[in-house]
Amino acid sequence: MNHARYRRLIDAYRGKLLEVDPAACDAVDDQVWGWGEKWVVDDRPIDLDRLMSAGEIADRFGFNAHNIRDWARRHPDRIPKHKRGGRSLFRLRDVLTYQAGGELTKQPFADLSTAT
């Protein structure tokens, strides 16, 4: 199972727990945060037009950085590479749209649990 799939699974369980028992959900969030698994409860706003390295995107969304670079290499029309100071950066919207297999609107959102 890959990280994106784990993320969707965790988001589904966490969402239901939050509906049923918000205090228990907070306790579990605190516990996994203490284990260093901050990505599980990462609800920071997402700037879809931000340029990020493959590693930054991988860390935030549970992808493999190599896969992101490979997608960009194979599909430069869908994930163009932007060079800044010798670094390859990718527009977050392009990577998430490619991975989801669809279109992402310009509306910001934080819940990727329905992305396939």
N, C-alpha and C positions, 0 to 999 in steps of 0.2 A: 504494500500500500504506500503511495507516495504522500508527501507532505500536504499537498493541496487536498487530497482525499481525507487525510487525517483532520485537516482544518474543518472541512465540511461536516465530518462526523462529530467533532467536538462542538462546533457551533450549534448543531442540531440538539445535542444533549444539553448544552449549556442554556440554550434558548428555552427549552421546556422546563428545566430546573428553575430558571429565573421567573417563569410564569407561575409555577407552583409554590416555590419557596425562595423569595429573594434573599433572605438572610443566609440560607444554606448555600446559595449560589455565591454570595459574597465570601463566605468562609472558604469554599473550594477555590475561588479566584485567588484569595490571599495565600492559600496553601501552594498552588502551582506557581504563583509569582515568587514565593519563597524558594522554590526548587529551581528558580532561574528560567522558567518557561513563560516569559513575559509575552510571547506571541499569542498565547492562548487567550489572553484578555486584552489584547491590543485594540482599543477602540478610538485611537487617534483619528482625526479627520484625514481623508485621503485627498491629496491634490493630484488629480489624474494627469495633469499636464506637466508635472515635475519631471525633470531629467534625473535619472538615477543610474548607478552602475548595476551590472548584472548581480553582483554580490549583495548590494543593498536591497534590490527587489527580491532576491532569493531569501534573504534573512527575514524580510517583512511578511512575505506571502507564502513561504514554504516551498518555493520552486527550487530547482537545481540551477545554479548560475551557469554551468556549462550548457544546459538546455536553452537558456535565454540567449546566450551568444550564438548557439547553433541555429535557433529559430531566426534570429536576425540575419545570419549569414545566408540561410536558405531562402528567406523571404524579405529581402531588403525593401521591397515595395510596401510591406505591411509593418515591419519593425525597422525603420531607418536608424542607423547608428549616427550619433552626434559626438564629435570629438571636442573635448574641452581639456586643455592642458595635458595632452597626451593620453587622456582617459577616454574610453568608449562609454558613452552614456546612452540611455534609451528612455523614450517618453513612456511613463508608466501606463498611460491609456493604451498605447500601441501593444505593449506586452500583455496586459490583461485582456484586451480585446482579442488578440491572437489566441491566447490560452483558453478563453471562454468560447471561442469559435463564433463570435457575433459582434455586435456593435455596442459600444458604451456611450451613453449620452454625456453631455457636458455637465450634467447634474452631479455634484459630489455625493458620495455615499460611502458608508463604512462597512456595510454588510456584504461580503462576497460569498456567503454560504450557499447562495443559489447558483453561483457560476459553475458551469460544467466543463 
